[in-house]
Amino acid sequence: MVMLDTNIILRYILDDNKEMADTAEEYIISDNAIITLEVIAEVVYVLRKVYSMERQNVVDNVEKVTELVYCEKDDVLNLALDTYSSNNLDFVDCIL
């Protein structure tokens, strides 16, 4: 298994560097990758605070990635994403 980091997920979502985005996609669709809640929390933070992405757009993009990659504690993740999309809470609070 390959553990994905925040940078790989961001390159895939943002597609802001074609070469890195293509490499990220290879890892993501390999069916041999894992992502942790901590990495997803960092992805959410960066998309909202650095890239000013709308909350629902963040959720949609994270869900797109997590449909392709094994995520530990996916039940917690799904509940956190649902809570985050419908409330004005910080994502980490939604995980907790």
C-alpha positions in Angstrom: 0.0 0.0 0.0 1.1 3.5 -0.8 0.1 6.2 1.8 -0.9 9.4 0.0 0.1 12.8 1.4 -1.6 16.1 1.2 0.4 17.3 -1.8 -0.6 14.4 -3.9 -4.3 14.9 -3.1 -4.0 18.7 -3.8 -2.3 18.2 -7.1 -5.0 15.7 -8.2 -7.8 18.0 -7.1 -6.4 21.3 -8.3 -4.7 20.0 -11.5 -2.4 23.1 -11.3 0.7 21.2 -12.4 0.0 18.8 -15.2 3.0 16.5 -14.6 2.3 16.3 -10.9 -1.4 15.9 -11.4 -0.9 13.0 -13.8 1.5 11.3 -11.3 -1.0 11.9 -8.5 -3.8 10.3 -10.6 -1.7 7.2 -11.2 -1.3 6.7 -7.5 -4.9 7.5 -6.8 -6.4 5.1 -9.3 -3.8 2.4 -8.7 -6.1 0.6 -6.2 -3.1 0.3 -4.0 -3.3 3.6 -2.0 -4.5 4.6 1.4 -5.4 8.0 2.9 -5.7 9.0 6.5 -8.1 11.3 8.2 -5.3 13.6 9.2 -4.3 14.0 5.6 -7.9 14.7 4.6 -8.2 17.3 7.4 -5.1 19.1 6.0 -6.5 18.9 2.4 -9.8 20.5 3.6 -7.9 23.2 5.5 -5.6 24.1 2.5 -8.5 24.1 0.0 -10.6 26.4 2.2 -7.9 28.7 3.6 -5.2 28.9 0.9 -7.3 28.4 -2.2 -10.6 29.9 -0.8 -12.6 27.0 -2.3 -16.3 27.0 -1.3 -17.2 24.5 1.4 -19.5 22.3 -0.8 -16.9 22.3 -3.5 -14.3 21.1 -1.0 -16.7 18.3 0.1 -17.4 17.3 -3.5 -13.7 17.1 -4.3 -12.8 15.1 -1.2 -15.6 12.7 -1.9 -14.3 12.2 -5.4 -10.9 11.3 -4.1 -12.2 9.0 -1.3 -14.4 7.1 -3.8 -11.1 6.0 -5.5 -8.8 5.5 -2.5 -9.1 3.4 0.6 -9.6 5.6 3.6 -9.2 4.3 7.1 -12.2 5.1 9.3 -14.4 5.8 6.3 -17.5 5.8 8.4 -16.1 8.7 10.5 -15.0 10.5 7.3 -18.5 10.2 5.7 -20.2 11.5 8.8 -17.7 14.3 9.1 -18.2 15.3 5.5 -21.9 15.3 5.8 -21.7 17.4 9.0 -19.2 19.8 7.5 -21.3 20.4 4.4 -24.4 21.3 6.3 -22.9 23.2 9.2 -20.6 26.1 9.8 -18.1 24.0 11.8 -14.4 23.4 11.4 -13.7 20.1 9.6 -11.6 18.8 12.5 -14.5 19.4 14.9 -16.7 17.4 12.5 -14.2 14.5 12.7 -14.2 14.7 16.5 
